């Protein structure tokens, strides 16, 4: 058996520090009228923290699980049920074709920047092309993380690096009510990725990398590539059980494989090619299929020009506008071929000699 290494966990918060953190959400003077009520709620939260009540609402897993008597989170079971229904619809030849459009920019005009992102404008051009091709579209605007109340994509906790079976599909790390790690958006996002026949990611470059909202989603999608669909097999988060499962041999199921993808990456001075390659490699690794060379686009907008005029630079770049529409057109063509069973995937039946 492999050893489970320990020694990094932070100290348990003191009651005073817990109070300070809890009250940070209630600094508006309007809450002072409810000071006694907040104190009662805080005491309940403190007890949940002390007792580690991560998932206070559970039920027995039931038939089909390794341990049918194990108590699973009701939140997780509901997410799993929605994903299974989405997967069934994805397989249904009578269901309409569907493309998920992901806006990776953190900027919109409903928060501090006060202006729409160029990425979202490009998304709208892609959406128009897909709609003209009679394909349903689903817009996932990740900028909502910066402009919506109490909406989060919590960071990946890295369960995979302990053992792949410890990473559950869908992710079971959240919500963690004991730690106040709630309002996580990912269960809905897993369902939307599963329902899509294709995904187009459109994103700017932030400091040579993908923007933080996009990267948060990417990291949390690790469970779609090799994730364990049965948390009872590890009895929740038991690292020793997960290590034993992986050492017996793990199949690394690719839960989103076979979907088509396209990419639009834009920047102003640097970083577009590296970001586009990183995104392509990530999607390829998960088993998605690119829609051709014209479906993987990286371009500069207003190269070394002022940020203040970047929308005007996009207005006059008719070539880029046409290229974005071509990304969507290529994806539309690939979706038709995918659903007809004629999409070429030369390596589809080749087993990876080294899985991970």
C-alpha positions in Angstrom: 0.0 0.0 0.0 1.2 3.5 -0.8 1.7 6.0 2.0 -0.7 8.9 2.6 1.5 11.9 3.3 0.3 14.5 5.9 1.5 17.7 7.5 0.2 20.7 5.4 -3.3 21.4 6.7 -3.9 24.8 8.3 -4.7 25.1 12.0 -8.4 25.1 13.0 -9.6 28.6 13.3 -10.1 30.1 16.8 -13.6 31.2 17.7 -12.5 34.9 17.4 -11.0 34.5 13.9 -14.1 32.5 12.8 -16.3 35.4 14.1 -14.2 37.9 12.1 -14.5 35.9 8.9 -18.2 35.2 9.4 -19.1 38.9 9.9 -17.2 40.1 6.8 -20.3 39.4 4.8 -22.4 41.6 7.1 -20.4 44.9 7.3 -23.3 46.9 5.8 -24.7 49.0 8.7 -28.1 47.9 7.7 -27.4 44.5 9.2 -26.9 46.0 12.7 -30.6 45.8 13.4 -30.3 42.0 13.1 -27.2 41.6 15.3 -28.9 39.1 17.7 -30.2 37.0 14.8 -26.8 37.0 13.1 -25.2 35.9 16.3 -27.5 32.9 16.5 -26.8 32.0 12.9 -23.1 32.4 13.5 -23.2 29.9 16.4 -24.9 27.3 14.1 -22.2 27.9 11.4 -19.4 27.6 14.1 -20.8 24.3 15.3 -21.0 23.0 11.6 -17.3 24.1 11.2 -16.2 22.4 14.4 -18.0 19.2 13.5 -17.0 19.2 9.8 -20.6 19.0 8.5 -19.6 19.2 4.9 -22.8 17.6 3.5 -25.5 17.9 6.1 -28.2 16.5 3.8 -27.6 13.0 2.6 -29.4 9.7 1.7 -28.3 6.2 1.0 -26.7 5.7 -2.4 -29.0 2.8 -3.3 -28.6 0.2 -6.1 -25.9 0.6 -8.7 -23.2 1.8 -6.3 -20.4 -0.1 -4.8 -21.7 0.5 -1.3 -25.5 1.1 -1.6 -25.7 1.9 2.1 -23.2 4.7 2.0 -24.7 8.2 2.7 -24.3 10.4 -0.4 -24.9 14.1 -0.5 -28.3 15.0 -1.9 -26.6 17.9 -3.8 -24.3 15.4 -5.5 -27.0 12.9 -6.3 -29.1 15.6 -7.9 -26.2 16.8 -10.0 -25.4 13.3 -11.1 -29.0 12.7 -12.1 -29.0 15.9 -14.3 -25.8 14.9 -16.0 -27.1 11.4 -16.8 -30.2 12.9 -18.4 -28.0 15.4 -20.4 -25.8 12.5 -21.6 -28.9 10.6 -22.7 -30.2 13.6 -24.6 -26.7 14.0 -26.2 -26.9 10.4 -27.4 -30.5 10.7 -28.7 -30.4 11.0 -32.5 -33.7 12.8 -32.5 -32.5 15.5 -30.1 -31.5 18.9 -31.7 -27.9 19.6 -32.2 -26.5 21.9 -29.5 -23.3 24.0 -29.1 -22.1 25.5 -25.9 -20.5 28.9 -26.4 -18.1 29.8 -23.5 -17.2 33.5 -23.0 -13.9 33.3 -21.1 -13.5 37.1 -20.4 -14.0 38.4 -16.9 -15.3 41.7 -18.2 -18.8 43.0 -18.7 -20.7 46.3 -18.5 -22.5 45.2 -15.4 -19.5 45.4 -13.1 -16.4 47.6 -12.5 -15.1 47.9 -16.1 -18.5 49.4 -17.2 -18.1 48.1 -20.8 -18.9 44.9 -22.7 -16.0 42.6 -23.5 -14.8 42.2 -27.1 -15.0 38.4 -26.4 -18.7 38.6 -25.9 -19.2 40.5 -29.2 -17.2 37.7 -31.0 -19.4 35.1 -29.2 -22.5 36.8 -30.6 -21.1 36.6 -34.2 -20.4 32.9 -33.7 -23.9 32.4 -32.2 -25.5 34.1 -35.2 -23.7 31.7 -37.6 -24.7 28.6 -35.6 -28.3 29.8 -35.4 -28.4 30.3 -39.2 -27.2 26.6 -39.4 -30.3 25.6 -37.4 -28.1 24.6 -34.4 -29.2 25.4 -30.8 -26.8 27.5 -28.8 -26.2 27.7 -25.0 -24.2 30.8 -23.9 -22.1 30.3 -20.8 -20.8 33.8 -19.9 -18.1 33.3 -17.2 -18.0 37.0 -16.6 -21.0 36.4 -14.4 -18.5 35.4 -11.7 -17.5 39.1 -11.4 -21.0 40.6 -11.6 -23.5 38.2 -10.1 -24.5 37.9 -6.4 -22.9 35.0 -4.5 -21.9 33.0 -7.6 -18.7 31.0 -7.4 -16.5 28.6 -9.2 -14.4 27.3 -6.2 -10.8 26.2 -7.0 -10.0 22.6 -7.7 -8.6 20.9 -4.5 -6.2 18.6 -6.5 -7.8 15.2 -5.5 -6.4 13.7 -8.7 -2.8 14.1 -7.5 -3.6 11.9 -4.5 -5.3 9.2 -6.6 -7.6 9.5 -9.7 -10.5 7.6 -8.1 -10.6 10.3 -5.3 -11.7 12.8 -8.0 -15.4 12.2 -8.4 -17.6 12.8 -11.5 -19.2 15.2 -10.9 -17.0 16.9 -8.4 -18.0 16.1 -4.8 -15.7 18.7 -3.1 -18.4 21.3 -3.1 -20.6 22.5 -1.6 -18.7 22.2 1.7 -21.2 23.7 4.2 -18.8 23.4 7.1 -16.3 25.6 5.4 -18.8 28.0 3.9 -17.8 26.9 0.4 -21.2 27.2 -1.2 -22.9 28.7 -4.3 -20.7 26.7 -6.6 -21.6 27.0 -10.3 -19.9 23.9 -11.5 -22.7 21.4 -11.1 -24.7 23.4 -13.6 -21.7 23.8 -15.9 -21.0 20.0 -15.9 -24.6 19.5 -17.1 -24.2 22.1 -19.9 -21.0 20.6 -21.2 -22.5 17.2 -21.1 -25.6 18.3 -23.1 -23.5 19.9 -25.9 -22.5 18.2 -29.1 -19.8 20.9 -29.5 -18.1 23.6 -27.4 -16.6 26.8 -28.7 -14.4 28.7 -26.2 -13.8 32.4 -26.9 -11.3 34.1 -24.6 -8.9 37.0 -24.3 -5.4 36.6 -23.0 -4.6 37.8 -19.5 -0.9 37.9 -18.7 0.0 35.2 -21.3 -2.6 32.9 -19.8 -6.3 32.1 -19.8 -8.4 34.5 -17.6 -9.0 33.3 -14.1 -12.8 32.5 -14.5 -11.9 30.2 -17.5 -9.0 28.6 -15.7 -11.2 27.9 -12.7 -13.7 26.1 -14.9 -10.9 24.2 -16.7 -9.4 22.9 -13.5 -12.7 21.8 -12.1 -13.4 19.9 -15.4 -10.5 17.5 -14.5 -13.2 15.1 -13.1 -14.5 14.8 -16.6 -11.3 13.1 -17.7 -10.8 10.0 -15.6 -13.2 11.0 -12.7 -14.8 8.4 -10.5 -18.6 8.2 -11.0 -19.1 6.3 -7.7 -18.0 8.1 -4.5 -19.1 5.1 -2.5 -16.1 3.2 -3.9 -13.9 5.5 -1.9 -16.4 6.1 0.9 -16.3 9.8 0.2 -12.8 11.2 0.4 -10.8 8.3 1.9 -7.3 8.7 0.2 -6.1 5.2 1.2 -9.1 3.6 -0.5 -8.6 5.7 -3.6 -5.0 4.8 -3.8 -5.8 1.1 -3.6 -8.3 1.4 -6.4 -5.9 3.2 -8.7 -3.2 0.6 -8.0 -5.5 -2.2 -9.0 -5.9 -0.5 -12.4 -8.0 2.5 -13.3 -9.7 3.0 -16.7 -9.6 6.9 -16.6 -13.1 7.2 -18.3 -13.4 10.3 -20.5 -16.9 11.5 -19.7 -16.9 14.3 -22.4 -15.1 12.5 -25.2 -16.5 12.7 -28.7 -17.7 16.2 -28.6 -16.4 18.8 -31.2 -14.6 22.0 -30.3 -13.6 25.3 -31.7 -11.4 28.1 -30.2 -11.1 31.9 -30.6 -8.3 33.5 -28.7 -7.5 37.2 -28.9 -5.0 39.6 -27.4 -3.4 43.0 -27.7 0.3 42.5 -27.6 1.4 38.9 -26.7 0.4 35.5 -25.6 -2.3 34.4 -28.1 -0.5 31.4 -29.6 0.6 29.9 -26.3 -2.9 30.3 -24.9 -4.5 28.8 -27.9 -2.1 25.8 -27.9 -2.8 25.2 -24.2 -6.5 25.2 -24.7 -6.3 22.9 -27.8 -4.0 20.5 -25.9 -6.4 20.4 -22.9 -9.5 19.7 -25.1 -7.6 17.1 -27.2 -6.5 15.4 -24.0 -10.1 15.1 -22.8 -11.1 13.4 -26.0 -12.8 16.3 -27.8 -12.3 16.6 -31.5 -11.2 19.8 -33.2 -13.3 21.0 -36.2 -10.3 21.7 -38.4 -7.6 24.3 -38.7 -10.0 27.2 -39.2 -11.8 26.3 -36.0 -8.6 27.1 -33.9 -8.1 30.9 -34.2 -5.7 33.3 -32.5 -5.6 37.0 -33.5 -4.6 40.4 -32.2 -7.0 43.2 -31.9 -5.6 46.7 -32.0 -2.0 45.5 -31.8 -0.1 47.9 -29.4 -2.9 50.4 -29.7 -4.6 52.1 -26.7 -7.0 49.9 -24.7 -9.5 52.8 -24.9 -10.0 52.3 -28.7 -10.0 48.5 -28.8 -13.7 48.2 -29.6 -13.2 50.6 -32.5 -10.3 48.4 -33.7 -12.6 45.4 -33.6 -15.3 47.3 -35.5 -13.0 47.8 -38.5 -11.3 44.4 -38.5 -13.7 42.7 -41.0 -11.2 39.9 -41.6 -11.3 38.9 -37.9 -15.0 39.1 -37.9 -15.2 36.7 -40.8 -12.6 34.4 -39.2 -14.7 34.1 -36.0 -17.8 33.2 -38.1 -15.6 30.6 -39.9 -14.8 29.0 -36.5 -18.6 28.6 -35.9 -19.2 27.4 -39.5 -16.5 24.8 -39.1 -18.0 23.6 -35.8 -21.4 23.5 -37.4 -20.2 21.3 -40.2 -18.3 19.0 -37.8 -21.4 18.6 -35.6 -23.5 17.5 -38.6 -20.8 15.0 -39.5 -20.5 13.8 -35.9 -24.2 13.2 -35.6 -24.3 11.4 -39.0 -21.4 9.2 -37.9 -19.2 10.4 -40.7 -16.8 12.7 -38.8 -13.2 11.4 -39.3 -11.4 10.5 -36.1 -8.5 8.4 -37.3 -7.2 7.6 -33.8 -10.6 7.0 -32.2 -10.1 3.2 -31.7 -6.4 3.4 -30.7 -5.9 2.6 -27.0 -3.4 4.9 -25.2 -0.4 2.8 -24.1 0.0 5.1 -21.1 -3.2 6.3 -19.6 -3.5 9.2 -17.2 
